[in-house]
């Protein structure tokens, strides 16, 4: 096999590996929904101060906030998962970011382990930045 062919095969293997790892990790959260309780840390004003209960839905490599999707038009978007545990005991870190048609931005970062989830949310709109923490449990 020539050096060029070895290089091309090596490059294909390198490019394919991260995608298969991401696909494997995303299956830990795909198909799951969590009931969430949020606590506002800073900000407030407008409808952002009434965001207290929600559900986070993970489906087909995307995530969305059920309540905020209905109320503010934030659509499902890809989330970036990583397993910091083992296959038997996954500890899945994830990050999600999306915008709505009004120019608002929603960033959610968290960790899911077993039936529990926790993390932070940052909702930035025309009124300013609102920071939250959240905890939740897997919905059956």
N, C-alpha and C positions, 0 to 999 in steps of 0.2 A: 504494500500500500504506500502510495506516495506521501510525502510530507504535507502536501496541500489537502489530500483526502483526510489524513489524520487530523489536521487542523479543523476542517469543516465538521467532522464527526464530533470532535471535542467541543466545538462551539455550539453545536446542536444540543449536546448533552447538558452543557452549562445553561443554555437558554430554557430547556425543558424542565430542569430540576426545580427552580423556584416556583413555577406554575403548579407543579404537582404537589409541592409542599403546601402552598397556599390553599389549593383545593382541599387537601386533607385537613388542614387546620380549620377552614371555614365550615366543614361539615359538623364540627363540634357545636356550633351555634345555629346553623341553618335549621329551620323548622321549629325553633324554640321561641317562646314568648315569655316575657317577664313582667309581672305586675310591679310597678315602680312607685316609690314615695320620694318626692323631692323636697329638699330644704334649701331655701334661698340664702346665700351667703352675703351677697351684695347686689346692689342695683335696685330694681323695683320700679314700679310705675307702669301704668297701662295694663295690658292683659298678661304681661310677664309675671306679675305678682300673684296671679291666680293659678299658675302652673304648679300643682301640688301632687296630683296623682296622674299616672299615665301607664301605658304599657309599651315596651320596646319589642318590636317584632323583627326577627332575623329570618330571611327567606331568600333563597336563590342567590346567595352572595351579597345581598343588600340588607340594609337595616332601615327602620323608620320608627318614629315616635307616633303612636296612634292618635293621641290627643292633639299634638301640635300639627300633625298632617291635616287633620280635619279643620282645626281652628285657624292655622296660619299658612297652610299650603306648602309646608315642607315635604318634599317627595322622598321616596326611598332612594338611597344612594349606597354605593359600595362601601363596605367597612373593611378596615385592614386588621385582620386577626393574627395573633401569634401565640403559640402554645409555650408557656413557660413552665409547664409541668411535665407529666409523662402521658403516654397514651392511656394508661389505666387511671390516672388521676390528672386530667387536663386542667390547667389554669390558663384560661384564654384571655389575653389582653386584646382590646380592640379599640379602634379609633374610627370616627365617622364625622364627616363634614358635609353640609349641604346649604343651599341658598334657596330662598323663595322668590317669587316674582316681585315682591315689595323691596328687595334688596337686603333683607335680614339674613343673618348667618347663624347656623346652629352647629356647634361642635360638641361631640359627646365622646368621652374616653372612659373606659372602664375595664373591669376584670370580672369574668364569670368563672365560678368554680362550683361544681355540683349543681345544687338547686338555687344558688345565691349569685347575686350580681351587685356590684357597687361601682361608683365612679363619680365623675364630674361632668357638668354640662355648662356650656357658655353660649348664651343666646344674645346676639348683638343685633339691635334694631335701631330705628331712628331716635328712640328715647334714650339709647345708651346700651351699656353692657350689663348683663345680668349673669351672675355666677351661682351655680347650684351644686350641691352634692346629691347623690341618690343612692338608695339601697332598694333591693327588690328580691323577689322569689319567683321561681319558675312556675308558670301557670300550667295546670294540668288540663 
